Structure formats: C-alpha cells, structure tokens
Amino acid sequence: MPKNYATTQGDTWDLIAFKQLGSEYFMTDLIDANPAHRETVIFPANVQLIIPDVDLSQTPDSLPPWKRGDGT
C-alpha cells in the first residue's frame, strides 16, 4: 500500500527515492506517482508526495559497485 511523505527543504527526486525506497533507481516510479510535481527539481519543505509500492527485487545488477550499496 502506498504511503505519504512530507518533503524537507532541499529534497530531490533521487534523494527521496533513496531514502524511502532504498535506491535512486526508483526515482521514475516516484515521479510517475506524483505527476503534479513532475517539474520540481528541488523541493521546499512539507510537499506531500505519494511513495508508491515498488518491487524491491528489481534493482538492476548493472549498476556500478558504488551505486549498488552491497560493497561488491
């Protein structure tokens, strides 16, 4: 079930995806769930966003090691 997130000053799509979903890879899913804010690059505080349900097993294996977070 999707949940809500209130932004903090300076949040960006990739940062929110990383903090809330575990990977910036899910940034597109996050943007698609919040079309009214699609043009926002840097958020002000207290913008209410929907954090969609994502398949956490779908992170790509082709990411470079420093992006994978698994130390490999």
C-alpha positions in Angstrom: 0.0 0.0 0.0 1.4 3.4 -1.0 2.4 5.8 1.8 2.8 9.5 2.1 6.0 11.5 2.6 6.4 15.2 3.5 9.5 16.6 1.9 12.2 18.5 3.7 13.8 21.6 2.2 16.3 20.6 -0.5 14.9 17.1 -1.2 15.3 15.9 -4.8 13.6 13.0 -6.5 16.7 10.8 -6.4 17.3 11.5 -2.7 13.7 10.8 -1.8 13.7 7.5 -3.8 17.0 6.5 -2.0 15.7 7.5 1.5 12.2 6.0 1.1 12.7 3.1 -1.3 16.3 2.2 -0.8 17.6 3.1 -4.3 17.6 6.1 -6.6 16.7 3.6 -9.3 13.1 4.0 -8.2 13.1 7.7 -9.0 10.9 7.3 -12.1 8.3 5.3 -10.1 8.2 8.1 -7.6 7.8 10.8 -10.3 5.1 8.8 -12.0 3.2 8.5 -8.7 3.3 12.3 -8.3 2.6 13.9 -11.7 1.6 17.3 -10.3 5.2 17.7 -9.1 6.9 16.4 -12.2 8.6 19.7 -13.0 10.0 20.1 -9.5 13.8 19.7 -9.2 14.4 20.8 -5.6 11.6 20.6 -3.2 10.6 23.1 -0.5 9.6 21.7 2.9 6.2 20.0 3.5 5.2 19.0 0.0 3.1 15.9 0.3 4.2 13.1 -2.0 2.9 9.5 -2.5 5.6 6.8 -2.1 4.4 4.0 -4.4 4.8 0.3 -3.8 7.7 -1.0 -5.8 9.3 -4.4 -6.4 12.5 -4.0 -4.4 14.0 -7.1 -6.1 14.0 -5.1 -9.4 17.2 -3.1 -8.8 19.5 -3.5 -11.8 22.6 -5.6 -11.4 24.3 -3.4 -14.0 24.8 -0.6 -11.5 28.4 0.3 -10.7 29.6 -1.0 -7.3 29.4 2.4 -5.6 25.7 2.6 -6.6 24.7 -0.9 -5.5 25.3 -0.4 -1.8 26.3 -4.1 -1.4 30.0 -3.5 -1.4 30.7 -5.6 -4.5 
